[in-house]
Amino acid sequence: MSPYAHITGWGMAIPEKILTNADLAKKVDTDDAWIQSRTGIRERRIASNEQTTASLATDAALMALKSAG
């Protein structure tokens, strides 16, 4: 048995809803360039009311297990 770990599968899960800097600029006094220059962020994902970090992690883990066979 090898003492090393091997990646045999991977998975990911992200919320579908996207909030862009342009969306934020409609709500507050800012713009895309200002946000990007200070944070580097262009968009962020917004979880639904049914999603939690645990549910996203579970979805990702199930995808990884399926990928690994």
C-alpha positions in Angstrom: 0.0 0.0 0.0 1.3 3.4 -1.0 1.7 6.0 1.8 0.7 8.7 -0.7 -2.8 10.0 -1.4 -4.2 10.0 -4.9 -7.0 12.1 -6.4 -9.3 9.7 -8.1 -12.3 11.9 -8.6 -13.4 15.5 -8.2 -16.6 17.4 -8.0 -17.8 21.0 -7.6 -21.0 22.8 -6.8 -21.8 26.5 -7.1 -25.1 28.4 -6.8 -26.7 29.2 -10.1 -27.7 32.8 -9.3 -25.0 35.4 -10.3 -24.7 38.9 -8.9 -22.5 41.1 -11.1 -20.9 44.4 -10.3 -23.3 46.0 -12.7 -26.2 44.6 -10.7 -24.7 46.1 -7.6 -24.2 49.4 -9.3 -28.0 49.6 -9.8 -28.5 49.3 -6.0 -25.7 51.4 -4.6 -23.6 54.3 -5.7 -20.6 52.5 -7.3 -19.6 51.0 -10.6 -17.9 47.9 -11.9 -14.5 49.5 -12.3 -14.5 50.8 -8.7 -15.3 47.4 -7.3 -12.8 45.5 -9.5 -10.0 48.0 -8.8 -10.4 47.5 -5.0 -11.4 43.8 -4.8 -10.7 42.1 -8.1 -14.2 40.7 -8.0 -16.4 40.8 -11.1 -19.3 38.6 -10.0 -20.3 36.6 -7.1 -22.7 33.6 -6.7 -25.7 33.8 -4.5 -27.1 30.7 -2.8 -30.8 30.0 -2.9 -32.8 29.8 0.3 -32.5 26.0 0.1 -28.7 25.9 -0.4 -26.2 25.9 2.4 -22.4 25.4 2.5 -23.3 21.8 3.7 -25.7 21.1 0.8 -23.2 22.5 -1.8 -20.4 20.4 -0.2 -22.6 17.3 -0.3 -23.4 17.9 -4.0 -19.7 18.3 -4.8 -18.8 15.2 -2.8 -21.4 13.1 -4.6 -20.0 14.3 -8.0 -16.5 13.4 -6.8 -17.6 9.9 -5.8 -19.3 9.4 -9.1 -16.2 10.7 -10.9 -14.0 8.3 -9.0 -16.3 5.4 -9.8 
